[in-house]
Amino acid sequence: MAEATLRHEAFRGQPAIVLSLPCGDSLRVLRHGAHAVSWVAGGRERLYLSPASAFDGRSAIRGGVPVCFPQFNLRGALPKHGFARNLPWALEDQVLEAGQGRLVLRLAAGPATRAYWPQDFEARLRLELTPGELQLTLDVRNTDAQPLTFTGALHTYFAVDDIAHVRLEGLQGQPEWDAVTDSHATGVSPLRFDAEFDRVYQATPEPLLLRDGAHALSIAQSPSWAQTVVWNPGRDKALADLPTGGHARMLCVEAAQVMTPITVAPGGQWQGWQRLSLR
């Protein structure tokens, strides 16, 4: 079997790495934010990327898989969703094998991170591509003499044909916090999306199933992420970097740590992953 291939290119003016498999599956990752902006599997683009997003090497990108670290949303003193998605990461390792490939990108403490946060740390994002499957693993190492405390997420934007026909299965019975109404309930299945939807669920050990017409994706996450966030801005919420009607082409399902921060002891390490598989 032929090996995976890798090439470096400019994508909308930003340095990008493209990993391709002999079966036709591919992954495009930007150095900016270690941001996966495309995953083609089974002949179809599986990630949504907003055409209105800025690609200036400084701003957050709307779509793909933003790495939210070391803060989720505005739950702290850092910029929204932290700084990791706005800084350049280094390509640390690449493995090209028969029918599969792996990339590892690294962000370490330095002047750019200390402008926001005094903590010493190393963060790595490992992206593993196999036919019909993509796994993203965030690895956080505390290189400081003090504890490291953080929240965050793999903020995955899935491409869908029409949000009105999308169903997300598997969150039934899970504790649910609705951020739109600030109310608590219990998750139902399937979830449907006909207005702004922003809810945080206690994660389930079983994979979720995203149904988009004839297409289906399995979404699994490691137990080290305590929550799953499901988000769609709806028709009426105006976002400068999302075109009119863009909400109908995307759904975010995130492996996340929202409510209680993770603490890593000096010299310690934490790891959390999200696995996406065709069904």
N, C-alpha and C positions, 0 to 999 in steps of 0.2 A: 504493500500500500504506500502511496506517495505521502511525503511528509507535508505538514503544514508549512506555509510560507509567511514571511513578514516583510513589510515594506514601510518606509517612512515617507510621509507626504505632508503637504500643507492643506488643511481643511478650513475653509473660510478664514484663511490667513493665520491659522494656529497650527503649531507642530502636532502632527498626529501619527499614530502607529496603527497599521492595519494588519490584523492577523487573519489569514484565510485558510480554510480547510479544503481538501480535495473534493469533498461532497458539495461545495458551493456555499457553505455557511461562512460567515465572516464577522469580525468585530473591529470597530474603529474606536480608539481611545485617544483623547487629547492629553498632552502633557499638562495643560492647564486644568488643575483640579483632579488629575487622574480620572477624567470624566469620560465614561463610555457614552458615545453619542449615536452609535449604530450597532445593532445586532441583527444580522440577517440569518434566519434559520428556516429551513423548509421552503426556501424561495420567497420569503416574506419578511419585510422589515418589522421587527417586534418592539422597537423602542420609538416613542414619540419625541420629536425634536422640533421646537417651535421655530418657524422661519423668521419670526420677529425678534429672536434672541440676539443679544449683543455678543460678538466674538472679538473682544478688544484686549483679551489677556488680563483683564482686571475684574470684570463683572461676572456674576454668577450666570450660568447658562440655564435656560428654561428647557428642560427635557433631558432625555437620556437617563443616566444614573448619577446625580450629584452625590458626593460624599459629604454628609453633614457631620462635622467634627470641629471642635470639641463641645459644640452646643447645639441642641435641637431648637429650631425656631428662635423665639426671643426669650427663652427661659434662662436668662443670665445677662451678663454685662457685655458680652461679645456681639459682633455683628450677627444678623439673622443667619441661623444655621452654621455659625462658626466661620472660620477663615480657610479651612482646608480646600474648599471648592473654588476659592479665588486665587490660589497660589500655584506656581509651577511645581510639579513633581518630577523626580528623576526616574528614568527607566533603569532599574537595578538588575533585572534578570529576564531572560527570555528562553523558553524551551520549545523547540519545534520537533514534534515526533510524528510517527505514522498516524494520520487521522486525527491529531489533536495538538493543541498548543497552549502555552501559558505565558502570561506577562506578569511581572511584579514591578510596581512603581512605588517610590519611597518619598516621604516628606519628613524631614527632621527639623528639630528646633534650630533656629538661627535668627538673624536680625529681622527677617520678614515676619516670623511668628511671634517674636518677643515684642514687636510693636503692639500686639494684642494681648499676649499671654506670657507670663514669666516662666512657665513650666518647660523643663527639658523633657523631650519625648522623641520617639520614632514611630511613624505610622507607615504601614505598608498596605497596599491594595493588590491582592492577587486575583487575576482574572483567568479563569480556566475555561477554554472553549473545546467542546467535543460535539459530535454531530447531534443536533437538536437540543443542546443543553449549554447553559452558561452559568458558571458559579463565580460570585464575587465575594471575596473574603477580606474583611478589614482586620488588620493586626495592629494593636497599639501596645507599645513597649514603654515603660516608665524608666527613663535614664536619669531621673532626678533623685535627690536625697529626700524629697518629700513626697507624700502620696499624690497621685494623679487622679483627678475626678472629672468625669465628662458625661455628656449625653450626646446623642447623635442618631444617624440613620443612613441607610442606603435608600435613597429617595427615588425609587425607580418609577419612571413614566412609561407606561405601556401604550403602544399604538393600537387603536381600535378603529373599526370602520364607522361605528355610530354608537355613542354612549347610551342612547335610548334603548338599544337592544343588548347591551352588555349585562352579564350576570356574574357575580362573584360568589362562589360557594365555599363553605367550610368554617364560617365564623359563628354559626349558631351556638347559643348558650354561653358565649364569651362575654365577660363584662365589657361594657361599651361606654365611652364618654363622647358625647356629641359636642364638638367645639363650637358649632354654629349656634346652638341653643343653650349651651352650657348645662346639659342635662345628662343623666346617667340612665342606662337601660341595659338590656341583654341583647346580644347580637342575634339576628335572624339569618336565614339562608333560603334563597339567594338574596344578596343585596342588589338593589336596583338603583338607578341614578337618573332622576328627572329634575334635580335642582342642585344648588350648592351642597356638597357632601364633604364633611371634614370630621372624621371620627377616629378615635384611638381605641383599639381593642387589646385586651390581654391576649398574647400570642397563643396559638394552638400548636400542639406538637405535630399535628397532621398537616400536610400540604393543602393550600387553597387551590381552587380551580377557577380560572378566569375564562369564561365562555364569551366569545365574540362571534356570533353567528355560527359558521361552520368551523371556526378556529377555537382551539382550547390550549391553555397554558397551565402547567402546574407551578405553583409558587411556594417554595419551602424556605424556612429560615432556621438558624441554629437556636437552641434554647437560651443562648447567651444574650439574645435580643429579647427583652421582656414584652415588647408591644409590637403590634402591627397597625400602621396608620393607612387609612384609605381616604383618598382625597380626589375630588373633582371640583373645580371652581364654579361650575354651573354657567348658564347663559348670561346671567345678569352681573356677574362680578368682573369688573374691568381690570385687566392686568396689562401694563404697558408692553410687555414682551410676549404676549399671547394674542394672535390675530383674532378678529371676530370669527366666531364659530370654531375656534381652536379647541374649546372645551369638549366638543363632540368627538374629537379624534384621540382623546387620551384618558387614561385613568392611572393614578398613582396608587401603588400598593407597596408600602415601605416596611422593611425590617428596621425596627427603631427601639431606642431607649429614651423614653419621654418623661415618665413620672418620677423615677428614682435614679439619681446619677450612679454610674459605675465608678468604683474606686479601685485603683491599681496600686499596690504597694511599691515602694522603691525597688527597682530591679525586676519588677513583675511584668506580666504580659496578659493581655486580653485579646480574644479573637471572636469575631462574629461573621456569619456568612448568610447570603441569600442565594438560593439555587432556582433557576428558571429552566423548565423542561417542556418541550412540545408534548402534547397529548393527542 
